[in-house]
Amino acid sequence: MENMTIAEKVSYIKGLAEGLKLDTNTNEGKILTAIIDVLGDIALNIEDIDSDLADLTDVVGDVEDSLMDLEDEVYGEDDDDDFDDEDDMYEITCPNCNNTITTDFDVIADGSLECPNCGSTIEFELDDEED
């Protein structure tokens, strides 16, 4: 019964109830029959929801693919081999007070930075390869 769908389980329960020959004229029989009918309706609604969810998942996947294609058209291919030093952030430790400073490439390219903690000047020397 583990691999059965909800609708199949409800049908199984309905078959058990019919096999027991419930007396639908008694209050208990009426309640059990009504519960089984409601379970059947719920099972059908869940199947509809599952189907709609699968369709929606496909549409979202298609939209995502189209959006990625559009982004590639507008912004160009995203190539991980090409990187821009100007977008990178660098952590520098002040040799005077050991304060860690986060800065960007432009500040380093200027050649020096004043430590906001102790005020000492930190100088940078860039090689031609790093320029």
Secondary structure as the mmCIF struct_conf table of DSSP 4:
data_model
#
loop_
_struct_conf.conf_type_id
_struct_conf.id
_struct_conf.beg_label_comp_id
_struct_conf.beg_label_asym_id
_struct_conf.beg_label_seq_id
_struct_conf.end_label_comp_id
_struct_conf.end_label_asym_id
_struct_conf.end_label_seq_id
TURN_TY1_P TURN_TY1_P1 GLU A 2 ASN A 3
BEND BEND1 MET A 4 MET A 4
HELX_RH_AL_P HELX_RH_AL_P1 ILE A 6 GLY A 19
TURN_TY1_P TURN_TY1_P2 LEU A 20 LYS A 21
TURN_TY1_P TURN_TY1_P3 THR A 24 ASN A 25
BEND BEND2 THR A 26 THR A 26
HELX_RH_AL_P HELX_RH_AL_P2 ASN A 27 TYR A 75
TURN_TY1_P TURN_TY1_P4 ASP A 80 ASP A 81
HELX_RH_3T_P HELX_RH_3T_P1 ASP A 85 ASP A 87
STRN STRN1 MET A 89 THR A 93
TURN_TY1_P TURN_TY1_P5 PRO A 95 CYS A 97
STRN STRN2 THR A 100 ASP A 104
HELX_RH_AL_P HELX_RH_AL_P3 PHE A 105 ASP A 110
TURN_TY1_P TURN_TY1_P6 GLY A 111 GLY A 111
STRN STRN3 SER A 112 GLU A 114
TURN_TY1_P TURN_TY1_P7 PRO A 116 CYS A 118
STRN STRN4 THR A 121 GLU A 123
TURN_TY1_P TURN_TY1_P8 ASP A 128 GLU A 130
#
